[in-house]
Amino acid sequence: MFYKVVGLMSGTSLDGLDIAYCEFEEQSGNWSYKIIEAETVPYSEEFRKRVIAIENASAVEFSRFDVELGHYFGRLTREFIDKHSLTPDFVCSHGQTIFHQPDKGYTTQIGN
């Protein structure tokens, strides 16, 4: 099996969206991978403030931003794919971490 994958990640540091294109291969139950392209798209200060503020927003505003963020991640992913002339089999997104309190047993990511 051979997979070409674009992965997205953005955490609580809010420095930007990490995008990586990786190739995964399975042979006889053993997996290997190569990172082919990777970059971080920095967030603007205005965008960082919106992400920070969303945890205190209404449910409607939170849901709206969840979808808006997903569209934004989608646009950045399309630009990354086009820029590097990639043909991924699929895209995986961790989303943007909003709440992260593992000691209390929960975490929340958005970017639907």
Secondary structure, 3 states (H helix, E strand, C coil): CEEEEEEEEECCCCCEEEEEEEEEEEECCEEEEEEEEEEEEECCHHHHHHHHHHCCCCHHHHHHHHHHHHHHHHHHHHHHHHHCCCCCCEEEEEEEEEEEEHHHCEEEEECC
